[in-house]
């Protein structure tokens, strides 16, 4: 019985890994809307709106570290976001 479940288990693993890879595309914080920003780990509706407001008031971000000027994004949050975002 274990032999018949192995191909299904491998297929499930491959699909899961593929979906995880597909969802790791970095988000450009200079162009992202609120919904895209909320897809980031640790960014909820209020923080997403704060990023957009800060971007509109101060212009596009030139460095990732500039996100710390947004209320709700400190060093720890920034560190967790670095792999998920780009500045373009």
Secondary structure as GFF3:
##gff-version 3
##sequence-region A 1 88
A	DSSP	alpha_helix	2	22	.	.	.	ID=ss1
A	DSSP	beta_strand	27	28	.	.	.	ID=ss2
A	DSSP	alpha_helix	34	38	.	.	.	ID=ss3
A	DSSP	alpha_helix	45	58	.	.	.	ID=ss4
A	DSSP	three_ten_helix	64	69	.	.	.	ID=ss5
A	DSSP	alpha_helix	75	81	.	.	.	ID=ss6
A	DSSP	beta_strand	85	86	.	.	.	ID=ss7
###
